[in-house]
Amino acid sequence: MTEREALAALQGDDAAEAARAAEALWQMWHRSGEPRLDDLLRRGIEAMESQDLAAADAAFTRLIGEAPGFVEGWNKRATARYIAKDYAASIADCRETLARNPNHFGALSGQGLCHMMLGEFREAALLFRRALAVHPHLRGARENLRTAIAEAVKGN
């Protein structure tokens, strides 16, 4: 399955096929084509999973420095920075991810979460809508969109 085919499958009515397509996309996005870079990504992910956010950030920063075109380095650093509650830096990394891959539903949703944490509910809603335009079966984005809209209405 190519990336284009997987993105098309996300749009279909078959939720199981969309889930398989999403998993295929994540697998594609995690491969740089260079084992050394893939290993650096894996080490950063392991550090993030063990809550060593400084080590994760350092690994992803090194990865970005060595391969700025490898989109998942930016996305994973955004995730580490979100977990560290550095929402502005996470948003900046999400923007870098999306500049390189506008269909990265993880970065769209992640940036939306950052805006929610900052109380920027209109911006969050826009990003969740964009995530759902790419991946209509993304349940978390749909729930977060409802929350963002409700909060934006309350803020008026």
N, C-alpha and C positions, 0 to 999 in steps of 0.2 A: 504494500500500500504506500503510495506517495503522500507527501504532505498535502498536496492539492486534493487528492482523493479522500484523505482523512478529514480535511476541513469540510468537504462536500457532505461526507457521511454525518458530520455533526448536525447538519441542517435537516436531516431526514426525520421521519416520524418514529423510527425504530430506536427506542431508548437503549436497548442492548447493543445495537450496532454503533450508536453514538458513543457509548461507554468504551467499546473496543477501539473506536477511532481516536478518542481522547487519550487512551493509554498508548496507542501507537504514536501519537504526536509527542507525548511526554518522552517516550523512548527516543524518538528522533531528535528532540530538542536537547537531550542529555548526551548526545554523541557529537563530538567535535570532528571526528575523523583522525584525531591524533591521540594515541594512547596516553602520552604524558599529560596532555591537557585534561583528558577524561579522568585520569587518576587524581589530578589536582581538584577537579570538580567533586569527585567522590570524597576526597579528604575534607573538603569544606562542608559537604553535606553531613558527613559523620561528626564533625566538630559541632555543627549546628544542632544535630540531633542529641548530642551529649551536653547541650547548653553551654558550650565553650564558644560564646559568640565572638569574642575577640579573635580567636583562632580561625573561626569560620570567615569573619570579615577579612582577615589577612589573606586567607587562601583565595577567596573570591577576588579580592583586590589584585593579587598577583596574577590570577587567571585573566582578569580583564586587561592588565598591563601587557601580558604576553599575547593575548588573543582578543582584542576588543570587538572583533566581529562575531565571536562565539556568544550568542545571545544569552544562553543560560547562565553564564557567569554574572551578567548584570542582574538577571532575575533572581538568582539565588542570593546575591548580596542584598538585593532589595528585601528579600524574605528575612535574612539575618538582621537587617536593620529594623524591620518592622517588629520582630520579636524583641529587639533591644529598645523598642519604643522611640527610635530615632525616625519619626514619621517623615520629616522633611527630606532626609537623606534617602529614605526608602522610595519616596515619590520621585526623586531625581533619578534613581536607578530604574524605576518602573518606566519612566519616560525614555530612558536610554534603550531599555528592552523593546519598547513599543516603536521607537524610531527604526529599529532593526527588524522587528517582526510585529506589524500592527495586528496580527491575528493571535497574539499570545494572550489567550483568555486568562491565564494565571496572573499575568502582570496587570491586565485590565482590572480583574477582581481585586488583586492585592493593592493596587493604587486606590481603588474605591474604598477598601478597608482603612487605608491610611487617612483618607479624607474624612471618613466617619469618625475616626479617633480624634481628629482635629476639629470636629464639629462642623465640617464643611459638607453639609448633606446634599446640597444641589450638585456639587462636583462629584460626590460619591455616586449619586443617582445616575449621572451621565456616564460614568465609567461602568457601572453595573449594567446599564442598558447596552453599552458597547460590548461588554463581555457576553451578554445574552444574544446579541446579534451574531456573534461568532459561534457560540455554543449554547443554543436555546435550552439544552437539557441540564445546564449547570444550576442545580437546585440551590446551592448556597448563594449564588449571585441573585437569584430570583427573590429569596428571602431577604437578603441584604437590601435589595432594591426597594422592597416594600417598607422596610425600616427607614431607609434614607428618605423616601418620599414622605412618610408619616412625620419624621423629625423636621424635614424642610417646611412642611405645612404648619407645624406647631411654631416654628421660628418666625413665621410671618405675622 
